[in-house]
Amino acid sequence: MAEKKIPYKIYLEENEMPKDWYNLRADMKNKPAPLLNPETKKPMTAEDLAPVFCDELIQQELDETTAYIPIPEEIRDFYKMYRPSPLVRAYCLEKKLQTPAKIYYKFEGNNTSGSHKLNSAIAQAYYAKKQGLKGVTTETGAGQWGTALSMACSYFDLDCKVYMVKCSYEQKPFRREVMRTYGASVVPSPSETTEVGKKILAAHPGTTGSLGCAISEAVEVATKNPGYRYVLGSVLNQVMLHQSVIGLETKAALDKYDVKPDIIIGCAGGGSNLGGLIAPFMGEKLRGEADYRFIAVEPASCPSLTRGTYAYDFCDTGMICPLAKMYTLGSGFIPSANHAGGLRFHGMSPILSKLYDDGLMEAVSVEQTSVFDAAETFARIEGILPAPESSHAIRVAIDEALKCKETGEEKTIVFGLTGTGYFDLFAYEKFNNGEMSDYIPTDEEIAASIAQLPQV
């Protein structure tokens, strides 16, 4: 049968947009380990989580049996501003690489925040508003999540307090100003505005910060201010759930043209983009209906999957959050200040950690100069300036396509293009000037951090 002509961009109709989020845990025979109370070491209950998270989000966090959870109509109406997002056939990249591989990317940068983060931000803001809260607190690394949450909170008239990793706060002033334009307050972390921030600064004078630091500060502020809750842009089960719209749309678009991917690739920091992209495909694999190769791509300077330890650890540097069983470099691990590509979290989603530990997906780490080389190649050929985070996936997609060139295999590759890089020009400037370097933590550095893991 002749292959259908695939358009450059595959769009779904509005009525084809998912009406439900897909909860991958429902199809996992081996469930992720539960969050633990750091004091009692017992599984966290809804009551334990209530001072930190919104009530309905807690139910989503703990639900591991309901496969499909309806998307509220108000959230779907907001999604319609920028969803369904296009699935793009990278014909120009294929031609440039002279590869027999077919390459597709799911483009999540066509909204004001410029990234996939808005998919969960609007959901979390919705539930906060529904609960009657005054506002929310959060952390952000490169700034995509903070930008998305600021936009979502503006939409629902909620106060938004953002703690931004200090090195990103200084390197990305324009991302910071977009957050402020949407009405958010933005504080460089660690800061003197919280008790945990003061402790971190005392222990690490001059530190450039980490997501773990910023999380600690945001949680402290949320729990000390009535009418506020903390929200997170990655890692948590609830975020994986919201981001499943990425994978559901991708699968629907591929099915429309009878295309079955062989390899699905995503960048991996905390895991939200990758988890959302692979969710329905991994569900098929778990149910024995189909098989795919999944590749998580992480930075060599923060390699939680490829060099971390699978153990219970704090999600934050201040050690005030619940314990999660995940691949981790230790909550005290702070990536090198020269690391410019985002994906700075010390751990990985418990869902993805379990899938990786069970051998259901692969992981590779890549150095940032190689990542930015791939980013510029992609920008020059496909016409989109990609976010540094997304460019990790681009790097490995190109590598896999070149392997197909060597072997002659006509594999179909799908990767997630999580957002645009127009606020990341400081990093692009360093790369273009030849000033960017690679730093890979030593075994001794990682071992010292791992040695501080809590005893569970």
N, C-alpha and C positions, 0 to 999 in steps of 0.2 A: 504494500500500500504506500502510495506517495506521501511524503511528509507534508503536513500542512505548512503553508507559508506563515512564519511567525513574525508578527509586526515588531517594530523596534520597541514599542511600549505596549504592554498588555494592561488594559484597564478593565476593572470590573464595573458593572453597573451599580448604582446606589443600592438597589434592592438585593444585590449579591453580597453586600457587606455583612460580616458576621453579626448575628443577633445574640450570640452567646460567647463568653470566654471559655476556653478549654482548659480544664484542670488536669494537667499531665499526671499528677500524683494518683489519680483514680485508676490509671492503667499500670502503675508501677507495682509489681508484686513485692519488690523490696522497697519499702517506703523510706524516705529520708528520716534520719533520727530526729526526735522532737527537740525544740528549744528547751533549755534547762534554766531553772531559776538559779542564779549565781550563788545564792546563799544556801538554799536547801539541796541543790543539785537534783531536784525533781522536775519532771516536765512542767512547763509553764501552762497555766490554765488561763481561760478568758479573764478571770478575775485578776490574775497576776498582771496581765497585759493591759488592762483597762486604763491605768494612769498614763500610759505611753501612747497607745494607738487608738484610733477611732473604733467604735463598737462593731460596725459591720465589717470593717477591714480585719478585725480580730477573727471574726467568723470565717472569712475567706482564708486567713492565715492558717487556721487550724483544720480546715475542711480537706480531708484527703480521700473522700469517697465520691463526692459529686462531680461527675465528669464535665458537665456543662452548666455554667452559671449565667443566667440572663444578664445582658448588659442593659442597665436602666435607660429608658427612652431619652432622658435629658443628656446622658453621656453620648448616646448614639447620635443625637442631633448635633452635638459639638463635634464629634468625629467627622460628620459630613462636611465640615469646613475644609478638611484636608484628606479625608479617606473616602474611598479606597485609594491607597497609594500605588503608584505604578510598579510593575515588574518589568524591567528593561532587559532586552537582549543586547549584549555588548558586541554587536557585529564589528564595530571598528576596532575594538581591542582584540577580538579573535583574528581579524585580518592582519593587524600589526604583529601579533605574536606568531602568525602563520601556524596556528594550532588547529587540529581537527576537533578540539573540544568545543562544546557549545557553552557559552558563559552567560549567566543571567544574574542581575542584582536587584534586590528589593530596595527601592529608594525611599527612605523615611525622612528625608530632609526638606520636604516641600510644605513646611508649616513655619509659622513665625519664629518658633523656638529653634528651628533648624535641626531637629533631631527626633528620634523615636521616643524620647522621654515623655513627651506630651501625652502619649497613650495612657500612661499610668498617672501622671500628674493630675489630669482632669478628673480621673476616677477618684483619686484620694481627696481632692478638693471637694468634689461632689458629696462624698460621705461625711466630710467634716462639716460642711454647710448643713446637710440634712440633720446632723446631730445637734446643730445649734451652737457650734463652737465659734469663738472669736477669731481664731487664727491657728496657724501651724508653724512649726519650726523644722528646719532641715539642714543638711550639709550639701555641699557641692564641690566637686574636684575641678574638672576643666570648665565647668559652668553650664553645661547643657541642661542638667537636671534642675539647677537653680533657676535658669531661664524659663524652662517649661513650667515649673511650679509657680513662679511669679505670675506668668500669664494665666494659669488656671485659677489662682487665687484672686486675681484681678477680675476675672469673669464672674466669680461667685462672691465678690466683695468680702474677702477674707484677708486678715493681716498675715503677712509672710515674713518670717525671720530666717535669713540664710547665713550659715557659717561656711565661708569659702576657704578652701585650702590656701594658705598664705602665698605660696609660690605662684599659684594660678591667679590669685587676687592681684598680684603685682604684674604678672605677665599678660593678663587678659583684661585690661581695663574696660574694653568695649563690651565684653560679655557682662561684666559687672554693671555697666551703665544701662544695659537693656533691662536687667533685673530691677534696677532702681526706677527706670521709666515705667515699669509695670507696678510700681508701688512697694516693692520689697525693700527691707533694710538688709544690708550686706556687710558682714563683719569678717575680717581676715582671721583665720584660725591656725594655731591657737591664739587666744586673746586674753586680755585681762578682765573681760566682762563676765567670766564665769569662774567658779572655784576650781573646776577641773582644768580649765585653760591655764590658770595661774600655776597649778601643780605641774602641768606638762612643760610650761616655760621655765619653771624653776629646775626641773630635771634635765631639760634639753634647751639651754639658752641659745637663741638664734636659730632655732629649728624652722625649717620651711614648711612644716606641717604635713599632715596626711589626712586621708578620709576618716581614719579611725579617730584622730583628734577632733575633727569637726563634728563627727557623730556624737561624741561624748558631750561637747558643748551644747549641741542642739537638743539632745535628750534632757540635759540638766535644765535648760530654759523651759522646755515644754512641761516638765514635771513640777516646776516651781511656780508656774503662772497659771492660775485657774482659767479655764476656757480655751486652753491650748493643748494640742497633741503633736506628737512627732510623726513625720512621714519620711519614708526612705525611697530613693530612686532606683534601687537595685537589690540584689541578694535575696530579699524576702519572698516567701511563697506567693503572697498577694500580688507582688509586682510581676512575677513570672506569669501569673494568671492574666493580668491586664495586657501584658505584651504579647499574649498568644494571638491577638488580632493580626500581628505581622505574619506569623506562620499560616494562620487560617486563610488569609488573603493570598499568600504566596501559593499555597496548595490549590486553591480554587482557580487562580490564574493559570497555573500549569495544567491542571486537569482540563481546562477549557480548550487547550490545544494538544491534549494527549501527550504531554511531556512528563517524563519521570526522571527526576534528578538522580545522579549517582553519588555526588558529593555535595554536602551542605556545609558551608563555612561561615563562622561568625567570630567577631572579636569578643574577647572575654575579659571583663574587669571584675564586676560583681556577678555578672551572668544574665542580666535582664534581656538584652538584645538577643543573645544566643539562645537563651531559653525560650523566648517568644518565637523566634524564627523556626526552631527545630520541633517545637511542641507537637503539632499534629503528625509530622513525619515520624518522630520518635514514638508517638502513640501507636502508629501502624507497626513499627518494628517490635514494640513490646507485645502487641496482640498477635504477632506472627503473620501479618497481612502483607508486609513488604520489607525490604531491607535497604538501608542507606548507610553511607559512610559520613559520619559527623566529625568535624574538626573544629576545636576551640583554639583560637589564636590569642596568645597573651604576650605582653612585653617581657623581654629578657631581663629587664631591670625590676620587674615585680612578678615573678613566675610562680604564682600560687599552686597551679595544677602540676606543672612539670617539675617543680623542685620543693614544693611544700609538703606538709604532713597532714594526713587525714585524721583529724582529732577534734575534740571539743575545744572551742576558743571563744574569747570575747569578740564581738563584732566591732568594738571600739577600743581606742587606746586607753581611755580613762577607766576601763573595766567596770562600767556601771550597767551595761546592756546585758540581755540574756546570752547564754552560751549557745553557740550553734556548732553542730558537727559538720565540718567542712574541710576542704583542702585549704591550708593556711600557712603563712610565713610567720605567724605570731602577731598578736595585736599591737606589739610595740615596734613592728617593722615599719620604717619610713623610707620610701623610695628615694633614690638619689635626686638631688635638686636639678640635675641636668636632664632628668626624664621629662620630656615635653609632650608625650603622646597620650596623656590621660590613662585610664585603666589602672588607677593607683591603689585600689583596695587590697588589703593584705590577705583577704580570704576569697571564697567563691561560694555562690549559691549552694545551699544544702542539697537542692534537687540535682543540680548539675554535678556536684561533688559525688553524690551517690551513683549517678549514671556513669560517671568516669571511673569510679572505683569498681563498678560492676563490669567494666570493659565494653560499655555500649557506645562510647565515643572516644575520640583521640584528642590529644592536646599537643601543641607545639608553641615554642616561644621564639620571638624574632627581635632582632636589634633595631633600634629606632632609626638609624641611618638607612637601613634597608627598607624600613617602613615608609620613610619619607621619599625615598627613591621611587617606590611603587606608587605613592600618592601623586607625584609629579608626572609619572608616566601615564597614569589614569586620567589626570586632569587634562593633559595635552591631547589625549586620544578621544576620551569620552565627553569632555567639555564640562565636567563637574569638579569643583575643588572639594575633595573629600575631607571630612574630619580626620585628624590623626588616629582616633580610635578606629574608625571604619577602615582606615588604610592598613591596619594589621590584617584584616580579612582580605583586602585587595592583594597584599603581598603574597599570601599563601594561595589565593585563587590563581594568580599569575604563575606561581611556582608549579601548581598542579596542572595548569594548562600547558606549560612547557614540558612537563613530564609526558603528557599526551602527545606532544610533538615528537618526542624521542621515540615513543613506543608505537605511535600511529593509532592509539585507541581514541575512539570518538565518545568520550565521556561527557556527560552533562553536569556542569558545575553551577551551583547557586550560592551566592553569598549575600550577606546583609550589608547594605550601604546605610549605616545608621544615621548619618547626618552630614552637614556641610562644614567646611573648615574656614569660613570667612572671618571668624573671630580668632583664628589660630595662626595669624600671619606672623606673629613674633617667632613662633617655632619654624615656620617656613623660611623666614628671613635668616635664622641661624643656619638652617640647612643650606640655603642658597649661598650664603657667605662662607661656607665650609667651616663653620664654627661649632657645628653639632658633633658631639662625641657619643660613644656608647659606654654605658657603665653596667656591668653585670656583677651583682653581689657575689662575694666569695662564699664558699661552703662554710667557712668559719663564721661569717656574718649571719648567715641564715641559721646555722646551728645555735648561735648565741641567742637569737630571737626565739627559736623553737623551744629552747631550754626554759623559757619563761611561761610556757603554756600552763594553764590551770590543771590541777590534778583532779580528774573526774573518774 
